[in-house]
């Protein structure tokens, strides 16, 4: 039963995590799952 990494989060939580990924402590987790990290738009956003 451990042949794959099962998603442990609710889809909406994953969506929020994806939106936050530039400054998220779970960066390694999302990268490990193979989700591309959009950091460019966060880098160019006015703070």
N, C-alpha and C positions, 0 to 999 in steps of 0.2 A: 504493500500500500504506500510505500515511500519512494516509488519509482519516479515521481514527479513532485515539483514544488506546488502544493495546493494553495490557492489564494485564500488568505485568512482575513481579508478585509471586505467590507461592504463596497459594492461598485461605486457608490457616491463618495466614499472615503478615498477610494483609489483615484477617482477623478480629481478630488481636492488635492491629494498628494501629488498627482501629476502636475497640477497647476502651480504647486509650491516647490517643485523639485529643485529649483535653483538654490534655495536656501534651506532645504529639508535635511535633517539628520539621517533620514532614511534613503539618502541618495544611492548608497551602495546597493540597497535592497532593490530599488527600481531598476538600476543599471544591470544588476545581476539577472533580473527577469527579462531583460532585453527590450525595455521600453526606451525609445529615443528621448534624449533630454533637450527640450527647447529652452536654451539659456539666453539666446540672442535677444528675444523680445523683452526679457526681464532686465537684461543688461542695459538696453536702450530706454527703458521706461523712466520717466522723471520721478525722482525720489522726493 
